Amino acid sequence: MTTYEKRREKTKGMIKDAFWILYEKNDINQITIHELAEISGIHRATFYQYYHDIYEVLEEIEEELLNSLKKLDIEHMKPTARELYRFIDLIYNEYNQHRKYLHLLLIGNKDPDFSKKYQYTFFSLFPDEIKLDDNQKIQLIEGSMIYGLIVMITYFIDSNELSSREISHLILSLLLRGIVPTVGNIHNIVKGEN
């Protein structure tokens, strides 16, 4: 990477960091370039060298998150317990790596369109043998389950209540046994006894 490229990436990083500070507290339409430039320590003209407007900053952050998700190695997964554990660990690590962004965008519902894109991208990564059917009703159920898994993983990571292994036990139990038996047996699952 050349010096120019390094400086460019550093400046863009400062802009994105400043944007995120503002976005955590405000709706996107309340963020001004003047305010963003002030927080990031750049001149307004510098902002325009990299972005057309505030919305482009958010789009770039979201695109980076989607690209990171696409890089997960789940393409050749088989529907086995071992592979499900590996899958949950991958998702756990992906969320932890991008926690500050994903929590606000997915759980805080700051951008419902991104949430839909994330779910779609997530689901598109699954190998065909794991997908149940081409039927739209089945796809709706699968999509709901996937989003539920994302929310559950997010909750437990944010609360620091369970390790990735305990989350894997819980999710695997939900997938294999169903909700009612799992909830009735939650104490044992959290303890890793089941």
C-alpha positions in Angstrom: 0.0 0.0 0.0 1.4 3.4 -1.0 1.7 6.3 1.3 -1.2 8.0 -0.5 -3.4 4.9 -0.1 -2.5 4.7 3.6 -3.3 8.4 4.1 -6.6 8.0 2.2 -7.7 5.0 4.2 -6.8 6.8 7.5 -8.8 9.9 6.5 -11.8 7.8 5.4 -11.5 5.9 8.7 -11.6 9.2 10.7 -14.6 10.3 8.7 -16.4 7.0 9.3 -15.6 7.1 13.0 -16.9 10.6 13.4 -20.0 9.7 11.4 -20.7 6.8 13.7 -20.3 8.9 16.8 -23.0 11.2 15.4 -25.2 8.4 14.0 -25.4 6.6 17.4 -27.0 9.7 18.8 -28.9 11.2 15.8 -31.0 10.3 12.8 -28.9 10.4 9.6 -30.8 13.5 8.3 -29.7 15.4 11.4 -26.0 14.9 10.8 -24.2 17.8 9.1 -21.0 17.7 7.2 -19.8 20.6 9.2 -20.3 18.7 12.5 -18.7 15.6 11.0 -15.7 17.5 9.8 -15.2 19.1 13.1 -15.3 15.8 15.0 -13.0 14.1 12.6 -10.6 17.0 12.5 -10.7 17.5 8.8 -11.9 20.3 6.5 -15.3 20.2 4.8 -13.6 20.2 1.4 -11.6 17.1 2.5 -14.9 15.3 3.2 -16.1 16.0 -0.4 -12.9 14.5 -1.8 -14.1 11.2 -0.4 -17.9 11.3 -0.2 -20.7 13.1 -2.0 -22.9 13.3 1.1 -23.5 11.8 4.6 -25.6 8.9 3.1 -22.6 7.7 1.1 -20.6 7.2 4.4 -23.4 5.0 5.8 -23.7 3.1 2.5 -19.9 2.4 2.5 -20.0 1.1 6.1 -23.0 -1.1 5.3 -21.3 -2.4 2.2 -18.2 -3.3 4.2 -20.3 -5.2 6.7 -22.1 -7.1 3.9 -18.8 -7.9 2.2 -17.4 -9.2 5.5 -20.4 -11.4 5.9 -20.0 -12.8 2.4 -16.5 -13.9 3.2 -17.6 -16.3 5.9 -16.7 -19.9 4.9 -20.1 -21.6 5.1 -20.5 -22.4 1.5 -19.6 -26.1 1.8 -21.3 -26.7 5.2 -23.2 -29.9 5.8 -26.2 -30.0 8.1 -24.4 -31.8 11.0 -24.0 -30.8 14.6 -20.2 -30.2 14.2 -20.8 -27.9 11.2 -23.6 -26.0 13.1 -21.2 -25.4 16.0 -18.6 -24.1 13.5 -21.3 -21.9 11.8 -22.4 -20.4 15.1 -18.8 -19.7 16.0 -18.3 -17.9 12.7 -21.4 -15.8 13.2 -20.3 -15.1 16.8 -16.9 -13.9 15.7 -18.3 -11.9 12.8 -20.7 -10.1 15.1 -18.0 -9.4 17.7 -15.7 -8.0 15.1 -18.3 -5.5 13.9 -20.3 -5.2 17.1 -20.6 -1.4 17.3 -22.1 -1.2 13.8 -24.2 -4.4 13.7 -25.9 -3.9 17.0 -27.2 -0.4 16.1 -28.1 -1.4 12.5 -29.7 -4.8 13.2 -31.1 -4.5 16.7 -31.4 -0.8 17.1 -33.2 -0.8 13.7 -31.4 2.4 12.6 -31.7 1.2 9.0 -34.4 -1.4 8.3 -33.3 -1.7 4.6 -29.8 -2.8 5.8 -31.4 -5.3 8.2 -33.2 -6.9 5.2 -30.0 -6.9 3.1 -28.1 -8.5 5.9 -30.7 -11.2 6.3 -30.8 -11.9 2.6 -27.0 -12.0 2.3 -26.8 -14.2 5.4 -29.4 -16.6 3.9 -27.8 -16.6 0.4 -24.6 -18.0 1.9 -26.3 -21.2 3.1 -25.6 -24.3 0.9 -28.6 -25.6 -0.9 -28.7 -28.8 1.1 -29.4 -26.8 4.3 -32.1 -24.8 2.7 -35.5 -26.5 3.1 -37.4 -25.7 -0.1 -38.1 -23.1 -2.8 -41.6 -22.6 -1.4 -42.1 -19.0 -0.4 -43.7 -19.9 2.9 -40.8 -22.1 3.8 -38.4 -19.4 2.9 -40.3 -17.0 5.1 -39.9 -19.4 8.0 -36.2 -19.9 7.3 -35.7 -16.2 7.0 -37.4 -15.6 10.3 -35.4 -18.4 12.0 -32.2 -16.9 10.7 -33.1 -13.4 11.9 -34.0 -14.9 15.2 -30.6 -16.6 15.5 -28.9 -13.3 14.7 -30.9 -11.5 17.3 -30.3 -14.2 19.9 -26.5 -14.3 19.2 -26.5 -10.5 19.4 -28.4 -10.5 22.7 -26.1 -13.0 24.4 -22.9 -11.4 23.1 -24.0 -8.0 24.3 -25.1 -9.2 27.7 -22.0 -11.4 28.2 -24.2 -14.0 29.7 -23.0 -16.9 27.6 -19.8 -18.0 25.8 -19.9 -18.9 22.1 -19.9 -22.6 23.2 -23.0 -22.1 25.4 -24.7 -20.1 22.6 -23.9 -23.0 20.3 -25.5 -25.5 22.7 -28.6 -23.3 23.0 -29.1 -22.7 19.3 -28.4 -26.4 18.4 -31.0 -27.4 21.0 -33.5 -25.0 19.5 -32.9 -26.3 16.0 -33.0 -30.0 16.9 -35.5 -30.1 19.7 -37.7 -27.0 19.3 -38.5 -24.1 21.5 -40.7 -25.6 24.3 -38.3 -28.5 25.2 -35.3 -26.1 25.0 -36.8 -23.4 27.2 -38.0 -26.1 29.7 -34.4 -27.4 29.8 -32.6 -24.0 29.5 -30.7 -24.4 32.8 -29.0 -27.6 31.6 -28.2 -26.2 28.2 -26.5 -23.1 29.7 -24.5 -25.4 32.0 -23.5 -27.5 29.0 -25.1 -30.6 30.5 -27.2 -31.4 27.5 
